[in-house]
Amino acid sequence: MKKLLIGAAIVMLAVSPAFAQKVQRLSQGVRMDFKEMEVEVKFYSPSIVRVFKTPKNKTYDNKSLVVNKIPEKTEVKFTGKTNLLILESSQIKIEVDLVKGSLLFSNLSDKQLLIDSATTFNPTDDAGTPSYTVKGSFVLEDTEAVYGIGQVMDNKFNRRNSTHLLKNENMFTYSPYFMSIKGYAVYWDNYSISNYSDAPGQLSFSSLGKCSDYYFMYGGDAHGVIKQVRALSGKAPMLPLWAYGFFQSKERYQTQDESLEVIKKYRNLRVPLDVIIQDWRYWPEYNRTDSAWNSQSFDRNRFPDPTKWVDDIHKLNAKLLIVTWPGFGPQTEQRKELEAKKMILNFDTWPPNSGAKPYDVFNPAALDIYWKYLNKGIFSYINNDGWWLDSTEPDHINVKESDFDSPTHLGSYRSVKNAYSFMHNGGIASHQRAATNDKRVVLLTRSGFLGQQRYGSNTWSGDVQSTWEMLEKQIPAALNYTLMGIPNWNSDIGGFFAGRWNKEGGAKNPKFQELYVRWMQFGAFCPMMRSHGTEIPREIYNFGSRGDWAFDAQEKAINLRYRLLPYIYSTSWDVSSNDGTFMRPLIMDFASDKRTHEIGNEYLFGRSVLVAPVTKPEVKLWPVYLPSGSNWVDFWTGEVLSGGQLVNKNVPKDILPIYVRTGAIIPWGPAVQYSSEKKWDNLEIRVYPGSDGKFTLYEDENDNYNYEKGKYTTIDFDWNDAQKKLTISDRKGKFQGMLASRKFRICVVREGVNNGLNASIIATTINYTGNKLAVKL
């Protein structure tokens, strides 16, 4: 704080002399005294402002774990009135009431956005260290919808009029953040177990800490806000192409041969598959106990040749994710070294009666030790392709209140708990990235925190129950999570705990089959499509054979996913390059349609495809709201429907309601058994007429970081609806192995023609060598 004040001068403004001595001007903001509080307002960019408050004479430097943005040079205009100080950038304006100490944020059209009405510091004891309960209060408009907070399993989308204990646990993943329908967001930079409360007249965060530190971000709309969140906390890197294929998992494959047989069966059935996941207990289990829990080594009886195992997986054109946990049993070498260096947190983690305890992720040296063993025992040894990071909250069992007093490198566990997953993911991602640029980091993780997008993390929703009610809750939970700027999310297809269905036949139970199929249809339109669970095996052949409806409906959903891979991978580039979002709530593109403000059970997947997952059993019709501002094409039939209406879609068990925006251009990939089986040298391009449209086809080397060096290509497609003309741009960029020439098979979607998975009628075939051309259709 003192360093920030070097060179500060008293603001020479037309403010009352009684206040002038209390206001100091900084290069991009001001520092002020209010009664018992010191406040600093600083622009990090024209659209991002940091507001930092401490009790008077209590100097504190809050070094953020999440915020990695360096303040950029920003021109700030300072003006004042008698008791009012005004700071203005090219995007936003802040009015500081020098009597009340409140801050009013508005846009340059003087539209009121948010009022910071009050901050309180109540002294408290934090594991023997003096601290505060810090409460920041804000005033919003009564009818203003807000989103975010995290993944909350309450089946609600709008977060107004709700209260939440922000404590990251299995199935509940929080960050102290909210986004407004007005196009702004607030991130409260605190990692302690906290409270979010919204009631008439006041929205507040209450946390343990020594300061109030928050960032106000203005984007104009939801997409703009996400752009600012990533500017503040990190861009989302590209994941490899294979990460958008189908993942098969279960609790658990007990031997190396068992998982290999799964892949072979998929290949023999010619059902697409890209990834197999190895769950826990591949390590030795001494005396049938868990004292060697998470040793990051292999039981040689069940995994006699781990390197051959992974080589065989790769020869089958599949990839391997393998689990690792943050807790270690007392007989592991990791535990012994970490404990000797006081880098173990003193509370019990999973499994029960094992003596396992988690490591201190907040200590950089502990992150180094963790990777040392993980690299030696697994990564550099077997050449796996990604990580399943289970229990990243972490699991906490035999809970005692005193457990939260456990010291970490950064203070009490209570004061930093919610950032545990963020630090654990970051340690593994950063170390792998330092080790090689040939594999993109892929992390499947059970918890998250704002900013975790920069580590290649894909959060799943935890050990959810296999019920229709839980399937329904997944969708708004996912949408609120992704509105925090974290684009990658998934769930266990079918729900984790499925034993309730065993009484009537398990995977052969028609009731479970219907739930599983509907969940798989939803999973096909998530950033990761992953089947996993316990108590009932989930591999497709357990549900029957080809010709059985449950098998065929699953295969249909998986094949649809693979045909959409060029669209999905190009969307991944949009996410990484343009701060796009995979699962786009309707408010992202249709906020002017007020009906979308409460709709959390449907979304756009990418910028063009609207999906409305079926979340009730035995239904024949499913209501779908088509937002105004666009017309829509039924993906399965080609029927054109106007926006701004609720339609009832006929939904036999193999049909998910899917609607495509008119003007959309969808690249349609080849039928494959794994993501890279065939080159995209003969792509079908589906045009949905009725509006003008654009699409950028992205391609690169599929799995390395050469794209960061500019080794990729983009091809822009532009549809002029009035002229019925499709223009294909000059190819931009290059990379090793790119297609020098190719065919584009152009087809126009009409009712009954070029719909669904049916064979298409090609209007014309274009030979493309990288040069601009146009065709009338």
KEVEX-479233 format. One record per residue (C-alpha): x, y, z; residue in one letter. Coordinates in steps of 0.25 Angstrom, whole numbers. Last residue first. Layout:
N
R       x       y       z   type
R       X       Y       Z      A
...
END
This chain:
777
R       x       y       z   type
R    -107     -86    -217      L
R     -98     -76    -222      K
R     -83     -79    -220      V
R     -71     -70    -215      A
R     -56     -72    -216      L
R     -44     -67    -208      K
R     -32     -75    -209      N
R     -27     -87    -200      G
R     -27     -98    -210      T
R     -42    -101    -209      Y
R     -49    -110    -219      N
R     -64    -107    -217      I
R     -75    -117    -217      T
R     -89    -113    -220      T
R    -104    -114    -215      A
R    -101    -127    -208      I
R    -113    -135    -203      I
R    -109    -140    -189      S
R    -110    -154    -183      A
R    -118    -153    -170      N
R    -112    -150    -157      L
R    -121    -138    -154      G
R    -127    -131    -166      N
R    -121    -129    -180      N
R    -135    -128    -187      V
R    -148    -130    -180      G
R    -150    -115    -178      E
R    -138    -108    -184      R
R    -124    -108    -181      V
R    -114    -104    -192      V
R    -102    -113    -195      C
R     -88    -109    -199      I
R     -78    -121    -200      R
R     -65    -114    -198      F
R     -53    -121    -204      K
R     -38    -120    -200      R
R     -25    -114    -204      S
R     -13    -111    -197      A
R     -18    -118    -184      L
R      -9    -115    -172      M
R       2    -125    -169      G
R      11    -114    -162      Q
R       4    -101    -160      F
R      -1     -89    -168      K
R      -8     -76    -166      G
R     -20     -70    -173      K
R     -28     -77    -183      R
R     -34     -67    -193      D
R     -49     -66    -191      S
R     -61     -75    -194      I
R     -73     -67    -199      T
R     -86     -73    -199      L
R     -97     -66    -208      K
R    -112     -67    -207      K
R    -112     -52    -211      Q
R    -122     -48    -200      A
R    -116     -58    -190      D
R    -101     -54    -191      N
R     -94     -65    -184      W
R     -79     -63    -180      D
R     -69     -74    -177      F
R     -56     -71    -172      D
R     -44     -80    -172      I
R     -35     -81    -161      T
R     -21     -87    -160      T
R     -11     -91    -149      Y
R       3     -90    -145      K
R       3     -76    -139      G
R      13     -78    -128      K
R       2     -81    -118      E
R      -4     -91    -128      Y
R       9     -99    -126      N
R       5    -103    -112      Y
R       2    -117    -115      N
R      -9    -126    -118      D
R     -18    -124    -131      N
R      -8    -119    -141      E
R     -17    -108    -145      D
R     -30    -105    -151      E
R     -41     -94    -149      Y
R     -53     -92    -158      L
R     -59     -78    -156      T
R     -74     -76    -157      F
R     -82     -65    -162      K
R     -97     -62    -165      G
R    -108     -54    -172      D
R    -122     -59    -169      S
R    -132     -69    -175      G
R    -123     -80    -179      P
R    -117     -91    -171      Y
R    -104     -95    -178      V
R     -98    -108    -176      R
R     -83    -110    -180      I
R     -79    -124    -183      E
R     -65    -126    -181      L
R     -56    -134    -191      N
R     -42    -132    -186      D
R     -45    -132    -171      W
R     -35    -143    -169      K
R     -40    -156    -164      K
R     -37    -164    -151      E
R     -34    -151    -143      S
R     -46    -151    -134      S
R     -48    -166    -132      Y
R     -57    -176    -139      Q
R     -61    -167    -150      V
R     -73    -162    -158      A
R     -68    -149    -165      P
R     -70    -135    -160      G
R     -81    -126    -163      W
R     -77    -111    -163      P
R     -89    -103    -159      I
R     -92     -89    -165      I
R    -103     -82    -157      A
R    -111     -71    -164      G
R    -124     -76    -157      T
R    -121     -81    -143      R
R    -121     -96    -141      V
R    -131    -103    -132      Y
R    -128    -116    -125      I
R    -139    -124    -116      P
R    -132    -137    -113      L
R    -138    -149    -120      I
R    -135    -164    -117      D
R    -146    -165    -107      K
R    -157    -159    -116      P
R    -157    -144    -114      V
R    -168    -137    -121      N
R    -165    -122    -119      K
R    -175    -113    -112      N
R    -172     -98    -116      V
R    -171     -86    -107      L
R    -170     -73    -116      Q
R    -161     -61    -117      G
R    -153     -66    -130      G
R    -160     -71    -142      S
R    -160     -85    -147      L
R    -153     -92    -159      V
R    -156    -107    -161      E
R    -143    -114    -165      G
R    -147    -127    -158      T
R    -137    -132    -149      W
R    -129    -119    -147      F
R    -142    -110    -145      D
R    -138     -97    -151      V
R    -139     -84    -143      W
R    -142     -70    -146      N
R    -134     -59    -138      S
R    -136     -47    -129      G
R    -147     -54    -121      S
R    -143     -66    -112      P
R    -148     -80    -116      L
R    -154     -86    -103      Y
R    -155    -101    -103      V
R    -166    -109     -97      P
R    -164    -124     -98      W
R    -175    -134    -104      L
R    -175    -149    -103      K
R    -171    -150     -89      V
R    -167    -163     -82      E
R    -157    -158     -72      P
R    -154    -143     -69      K
R    -141    -136     -72      T
R    -141    -134     -87      V
R    -129    -125     -91      P
R    -132    -112     -98      A
R    -121    -110    -109      V
R    -119     -97    -117      L
R    -108     -98    -127      V
R    -102     -85    -133      S
R     -92     -78    -124      R
R     -86     -90    -117      G
R     -96     -99    -110      F
R    -107     -89    -108      L
R    -115     -92     -96      Y
R    -127     -98     -89      E
R    -132    -101     -75      N
R    -127     -88     -69      G
R    -138     -78     -74      I
R    -140     -67     -64      E
R    -134     -55     -72      H
R    -138     -61     -85      T
R    -152     -56     -84      R
R    -147     -42     -84      K
R    -143     -43     -99      D
R    -133     -32     -99      S
R    -123     -42     -93      A
R    -123     -50    -105      F
R    -109     -54    -108      D
R    -103     -57     -94      M
R    -116     -57     -87      I
R    -119     -70     -95      L
R    -109     -77     -86      P
R     -97     -80     -95      R
R     -90     -94     -92      M
R     -77     -93    -100      F
R     -73     -79     -97      T
R     -65     -69    -105      G
R     -53     -61    -100      D
R     -49     -58    -114      N
R     -36     -67    -116      S
R     -38     -78    -106      S
R     -53     -79    -106      V
R     -54     -76    -121      D
R     -43     -87    -123      W
R     -51     -97    -115      S
R     -63     -93    -124      T
R     -55     -97    -136      S
R     -53    -110    -129      Y
R     -67    -112    -127      I
R     -72    -108    -141      Y
R     -61    -118    -147      P
R     -65    -128    -136      L
R     -80    -128    -140      L
R     -80    -141    -147      R
R     -74    -147    -135      Y
R     -84    -142    -125      R
R     -95    -147    -134      L
R     -89    -161    -134      N
R     -89    -161    -119      I
R    -104    -157    -118      A
R    -108    -167    -129      K
R     -99    -178    -122      E
R    -107    -175    -109      Q
R    -120    -176    -116      A
R    -116    -189    -123      D
R    -112    -196    -110      F
R    -125    -192    -103      A
R    -134    -195    -115      W
R    -128    -209    -117      D
R    -124    -211    -131      G
R    -109    -211    -128      R
R    -108    -219    -115      S
R    -112    -217    -101      G
R    -109    -207     -90      F
R     -97    -213     -85      N
R     -91    -211     -99      Y
R     -91    -196     -97      I
R     -81    -196     -85      E
R     -88    -191     -73      R
R     -86    -202     -62      P
R     -96    -200     -51      I
R     -92    -198     -36      E
R     -83    -187     -40      T
R     -82    -176     -50      G
R     -76    -170     -62      H
R     -79    -166     -77      S
R     -72    -154     -82      R
R     -75    -144     -92      M
R     -67    -131     -89      M
R     -71    -117     -94      P
R     -85    -121     -92      C
R     -95    -124    -103      F
R     -93    -139    -105      A
R     -94    -139     -90      G
R    -109    -134     -91      F
R    -112    -146    -100      Q
R    -104    -155     -91      M
R    -113    -151     -79      W
R    -126    -154     -87      R
R    -120    -167     -91      V
R    -116    -170     -77      Y
R    -130    -166     -71      L
R    -137    -175     -82      E
R    -128    -187     -79      Q
R    -130    -185     -64      F
R    -145    -187     -66      K
R    -143    -198     -77      P
R    -135    -206     -67      N
R    -125    -214     -75      K
R    -113    -205     -69      A
R    -118    -209     -55      G
R    -129    -219     -56      G
R    -140    -215     -47      E
R    -134    -215     -33      K
R    -121    -209     -39      N
R    -127    -196     -42      W
R    -125    -190     -28      R
R    -110    -194     -29      G
R    -108    -182     -39      A
R     -99    -173     -31      F
R     -91    -165     -41      F
R    -101    -159     -50      G
R    -105    -165     -64      G
R     -94    -157     -71      I
R     -85    -152     -60      D
R     -84    -137     -62      S
R     -77    -127     -70      N
R     -71    -113     -70      W
R     -61    -105     -78      N
R     -63     -90     -80      P
R     -59     -84     -67      I
R     -63     -69     -69      G
R     -72     -68     -57      M
R     -84     -70     -66      L
R     -79     -84     -68      T
R     -83     -88     -54      Y
R     -96     -81     -55      N
R     -99     -89     -68      L
R     -94    -102     -62      A
R    -103    -101     -49      A
R    -115     -97     -58      P
R    -113    -110     -66      I
R    -109    -120     -55      Q
R    -122    -118     -47      K
R    -130    -125     -57      E
R    -121    -137     -57      L
R    -122    -137     -42      M
R    -137    -138     -42      E
R    -137    -149     -52      W
R    -129    -157     -43      T
R    -115    -164     -43      S
R    -109    -156     -31      Q
R     -98    -147     -33      V
R     -83    -150     -29      D
R     -77    -137     -34      G
R     -81    -127     -44      S
R     -69    -128     -53      W
R     -59    -117     -55      T
R     -51    -116     -68      N
R     -37    -110     -65      S
R     -28    -105     -76      G
R     -20     -97     -66      Y
R     -25     -83     -69      R
R     -40     -87     -67      Q
R     -36     -87     -52      Q
R     -38     -72     -51      G
R     -51     -73     -43      L
R     -50     -85     -34      F
R     -52    -100     -37      G
R     -56    -114     -32      S
R     -56    -128     -37      R
R     -45    -127     -47      T
R     -43    -133     -61      L
R     -30    -127     -65      L
R     -24    -127     -79      V
R     -11    -120     -82      V
R      -7    -119     -96      R
R       4    -129    -100      K
R      16    -126    -108      D
R      20    -113    -100      N
R      27    -122     -90      T
R      32    -121     -75      A
R      29    -107     -72      A
R      14    -109     -77      R
R      14    -121     -68      Q
R      18    -113     -56      H
R       9    -102     -58      S
R      -3    -111     -60      A
R       0    -119     -48      I
R       2    -107     -39      G
R     -10     -99     -44      G
R     -19    -110     -42      N
R     -15    -112     -28      H
R     -16     -96     -26      M
R     -29     -94     -32      F
R     -35    -107     -25      S
R     -31    -101     -11      Y
R     -36     -87     -14      A
R     -48     -89      -6      N
R     -40     -93       7      K
R     -32     -80       8      V
R     -36     -74      21      S
R     -42     -87      28      R
R     -29     -94      25      Y
R     -22     -83      33      S
R     -11     -75      27      G
R      -3     -75      14      L
R       6     -87      16      H
R      -5     -94      22      T
R      -8     -95      37      P
R     -20    -104      42      S
R     -30     -95      48      D
R     -41    -101      39      F
R     -39    -115      46      D
R     -43    -108      59      S
R     -57    -109      55      E
R     -56    -124      54      K
R     -60    -132      42      V
R     -58    -147      42      N
R     -57    -146      27      I
R     -52    -135      18      H
R     -51    -137       3      D
R     -42    -127      -4      P
R     -49    -118     -11      E
R     -40    -125     -21      T
R     -46    -139     -18      S
R     -42    -145     -32      D
R     -32    -139     -41      L
R     -33    -148     -54      W
R     -21    -145     -62      W
R     -17    -145     -76      G
R     -10    -152     -87      D
R      -2    -163     -80      N
R      13    -165     -84      N
R      15    -177     -75      I
R      28    -173     -68      Y
R      29    -158     -70      S
R      15    -156     -66      F
R      13    -167     -55      I
R      23    -170     -44      G
R      34    -160     -47      K
R      24    -149     -52      N
R      14    -150     -40      L
R      26    -152     -30      Y
R      33    -139     -34      K
R      19    -132     -37      W
R      15    -133     -22      Y
R      29    -129     -18      I
R      28    -116     -26      D
R      14    -113     -22      L
R      19    -115      -7      A
R      30    -104     -10      A
R      20     -94     -15      P
R      12     -96      -2      N
R      -3     -93      -4      F
R      -5    -107      -8      V
R      -2    -112       6      D
R      -4    -127       5      Y
R     -17    -135       8      P
R     -17    -146      19      K
R     -20    -161      18      A
R     -20    -168      31      G
R     -28    -179      24      S
R     -40    -181      34      N
R     -49    -174      23      P
R     -43    -171       9      P
R     -43    -159       7      W
R     -38    -148      16      T
R     -35    -146      30      D
R     -29    -133      36      F
R     -16    -128      39      N
R     -11    -121      26      L
R       2    -127      21      I
R      14    -118      17      M
R      21    -118      30      K
R      34    -122      23      K
R      35    -136      30      A
R      20    -138      26      E
R      23    -135      12      L
R      34    -145      11      E
R      26    -156      18      K
R      13    -153      11      R
R      20    -154      -3      Q
R      27    -167       1      E
R      14    -173       4      T
R      11    -181      17      Q
R       3    -170      23      P
R      -7    -170      12      G
R      -7    -157       3      F
R     -18    -147       0      G
R     -18    -138     -13      P
R     -23    -149     -22      W
R     -18    -155     -35      T
R     -26    -161     -46      V
R     -22    -165     -60      I
R     -27    -160     -73      L
R     -22    -169     -85      L
R     -24    -167    -100      K
R     -29    -176    -111      A
R     -24    -179    -125      N
R     -24    -194    -121      L
R      -9    -193    -122      K
R     -10    -182    -112      H
R     -17    -191    -102      I
R      -6    -202    -105      D
R       5    -192    -102      D
R      -2    -189     -89      V
R      -3    -203     -85      W
R      12    -206     -90      K
R      17    -195     -80      T
R       8    -200     -69      P
R      14    -214     -70      D
R       9    -223     -58      P
R      -4    -214     -55      F
R     -12    -224     -46      R
R      -1    -231     -40      N
R       9    -220     -42      R
R       1    -210     -33      D
R       5    -197     -40      F
R      10    -184     -34      S
R       5    -171     -31      Q
R       4    -175     -16      S
R     -10    -170     -15      N
R     -14    -178      -3      W
R      -2    -186       3      A
R      -9    -187      16      S
R     -22    -191       9      D
R     -23    -205      15      T
R     -24    -219       9      R
R     -11    -223      15      N
R      -4    -214       6      Y
R     -12    -208      -6      E
R      -2    -205     -18      P
R      -7    -194     -27      W
R     -17    -195     -38      Y
R     -27    -192     -27      R
R     -34    -180     -33      W
R     -40    -178     -46      D
R     -34    -180     -60      Q
R     -41    -173     -71      I
R     -42    -177     -85      I
R     -42    -167     -96      V
R     -46    -165    -111      D
R     -58    -174    -114      L
R     -67    -176    -126      P
R     -75    -188    -127      V
R     -70    -197    -138      R
R     -75    -210    -130      L
R     -61    -216    -131      N
R     -54    -202    -127      R
R     -63    -201    -115      Y
R     -60    -215    -111      K
R     -45    -213    -112      K
R     -46    -200    -104      I
R     -53    -208     -93      V
R     -44    -219     -94      E
R     -32    -210     -91      L
R     -39    -205     -79      S
R     -40    -219     -73      E
R     -26    -223     -77      D
R     -19    -212     -69      Q
R     -27    -217     -57      T
R     -37    -212     -47      Q
R     -45    -203     -56      Y
R     -53    -195     -46      R
R     -62    -187     -43      E
R     -65    -185     -57      K
R     -60    -178     -70      S
R     -62    -176     -84      Q
R     -59    -162     -91      F
R     -65    -158    -104      F
R     -58    -148    -113      G
R     -56    -133    -110      Y
R     -43    -136    -102      A
R     -37    -143    -115      W
R     -36    -129    -122      L
R     -26    -124    -111      P
R     -30    -113    -101      L
R     -28     -99    -105      M
R     -24     -89     -94      P
R     -35     -81     -86      A
R     -29     -67     -83      K
R     -25     -62     -70      G
R     -31     -55     -57      S
R     -34     -41     -60      L
R     -34     -42     -76      A
R     -42     -54     -74      R
R     -52     -47     -65      V
R     -53     -36     -75      Q
R     -56     -45     -87      K
R     -66     -52     -78      I
R     -73     -38     -76      V
R     -73     -35     -91      G
R     -80     -48     -93      H
R     -90     -45     -83      A
R     -93     -31     -88      D
R     -88     -17     -87      G
R     -74     -22     -82      G
R     -72     -15     -69      Y
R     -63     -21     -58      M
R     -63     -17     -43      F
R     -52     -24     -35      Y
R     -52     -26     -21      Y
R     -43     -25      -8      D
R     -49     -23       5      S
R     -37     -25      15      C
R     -32     -33      26      K
R     -40     -46      24      G
R     -51     -55      27      L
R     -63     -53      18      S
R     -77     -47      16      S
R     -82     -44       2      F
R     -94     -35       1      S
R    -106     -32      -8      L
R    -115     -22      -1      Q
R    -129     -14      -3      G
R    -138     -27      -4      P
R    -129     -39       0      A
R    -117     -45      -6      D
R    -107     -52       2      S
R     -94     -59      -1      Y
R     -86     -64      11      N
R     -71     -68      12      S
R     -62     -80      15      I
R     -49     -72      11      S
R     -43     -70      -3      Y
R     -45     -55      -4      N
R     -45     -46     -17      D
R     -59     -42     -18      W
R     -62     -42     -33      Y
R     -73     -33     -37      V
R     -79     -33     -51      A
R     -85     -23     -61      Y
R     -94     -25     -73      G
R    -108     -20     -68      K
R    -112     -35     -67      I
R    -103     -35     -55      S
R     -91     -44     -52      M
R     -87     -49     -38      F
R     -75     -54     -32      Y
R     -70     -60     -19      P
R     -67     -73     -25      S
R     -74     -86     -22      Y
R     -74    -101     -26      T
R     -84    -110     -19      F
R     -85    -125     -24      M
R     -73    -129     -14      N
R     -70    -117      -6      E
R     -66    -103      -7      N
R     -71     -94       4      K
R     -79     -82      -1      L
R     -91     -82       9      L
R    -102     -78       0      H
R    -114     -68       1      T
R    -124     -65      -9      S
R    -133     -54     -14      N
R    -126     -52     -27      R
R    -118     -63     -33      R
R    -125     -65     -46      N
R    -123     -79     -51      F
R    -130     -88     -40      K
R    -130    -103     -40      N
R    -124    -104     -26      D
R    -111    -111     -29      M
R    -101     -99     -29      V
R     -89     -98     -38      Q
R     -84     -84     -36      G
R     -88     -71     -31      I
R     -91     -67     -45      G
R    -104     -60     -49      Y
R    -111     -47     -46      V
R    -125     -42     -50      A
R    -129     -27     -47      E
R    -143     -26     -43      T
R    -140     -19     -30      D
R    -129     -10     -35      E
R    -116     -13     -28      L
R    -110      -8     -16      V
R     -97     -14     -11      F
R     -91     -18       3      S
R     -77     -23       6      G
R     -75     -30      19      K
R     -62     -33      25      V
R     -61     -42      38      T
R     -47     -38      43      Y
R     -34     -43      47      S
R     -25     -45      59      P
R     -17     -58      58      T
R     -20     -69      68      G
R     -27     -78      58      A
R     -34     -66      52      D
R     -39     -58      63      D
R     -50     -47      60      T
R     -51     -32      59      P
R     -63     -27      51      N
R     -59     -19      38      F
R     -71     -13      31      T
R     -73      -8      17      T
R     -85       0      11      A
R     -93       4      -1      S
R     -85       0     -13      D
R     -95       4     -23      I
R     -97      -3     -36      L
R    -100       0     -51      L
R    -107      13     -52      Q
R    -108      18     -67      K
R    -101      31     -68      D
R     -99      29     -83      S
R     -84      27     -79      L
R     -87      15     -71      N
R     -90      15     -56      S
R     -83      11     -43      F
R     -87      18     -30      L
R     -78      18     -19      L
R     -82      20      -4      S
R     -73      27       6      G
R     -85      34      12      K
R     -79      48      12      V
R     -69      47       1      L
R     -79      41      -8      D
R     -70      35     -19      V
R     -76      35     -33      E
R     -70      25     -42      I
R     -71      25     -58      K
R     -69      15     -68      I
R     -64      12     -82      Q
R     -54      23     -87      S
R     -50      25     -72      S
R     -57      34     -62      E
R     -54      37     -47      L
R     -64      46     -40      I
R     -62      52     -26      L
R     -74      57     -19      L
R     -76      66      -7      N
R     -75      79     -13      T
R     -73      75     -27      K
R     -62      68     -34      G
R     -55      64     -46      T
R     -44      54     -50      F
R     -42      48     -64      K
R     -35      34     -64      V
R     -26      30     -76      E
R     -22      16     -74      T
R      -8       9     -75      K
R     -11      -5     -72      E
R     -11     -11     -58      P
R      -4     -25     -59      I
R     -14     -36     -59      K
R     -11     -48     -51      N
R     -23     -48     -42      V
R     -26     -62     -36      V
R     -15     -63     -24      L
R     -16     -49     -21      S
R      -6     -42     -12      K
R     -13     -34      -2      N
R      -4     -24       3      D
R      -8     -19      17      Y
R      -6      -6      25      T
R     -15      -5      37      K
R     -15      10      39      N
R     -30      11      36      K
R     -37      -2      34      P
R     -35      -7      20      T
R     -42      -5       7      K
R     -38      -8      -8      F
R     -47      -5     -20      V
R     -41     -10     -33      R
R     -47      -5     -46      V
R     -48     -12     -59      I
R     -54      -6     -72      S
R     -44       5     -76      P
R     -33      -4     -70      S
R     -27      -7     -56      Y
R     -34       6     -51      F
R     -31       8     -36      K
R     -40      12     -25      V
R     -33      12     -11      E
R     -40      13       2      V
R     -36      15      16      E
R     -46      12      27      M
R     -49      17      41      E
R     -56      30      36      K
R     -54      30      21      F
R     -40      33      17      D
R     -37      33       2      M
R     -27      28      -9      R
R     -30      31     -23      V
R     -29      25     -37      G
R     -20      23     -49      Q
R      -7      31     -46      S
R     -11      33     -31      L
R     -19      45     -25      R
R     -20      47     -10      Q
R     -33      50      -4      V
R     -34      53      11      K
R     -28      67      11      Q
R     -39      71       1      A
R     -50      66       9      F
R     -52      78      19      A
R     -48      87       8      P
R     -60      83       0      S
R     -57      78     -13      V
R     -54      86     -26      A
R     -42      78     -29      L
R     -27      78     -26      M
R     -25      64     -22      V
R     -14      63     -12      I
R      -2      57     -18      A
R       3      43     -19      A
R      18      41     -22      G
R      19      29     -14      I
R       5      24     -10      L
R       6      11     -17      L
R      18       7      -9      K
R      11      10       4      K
R       0       0       0      M
END
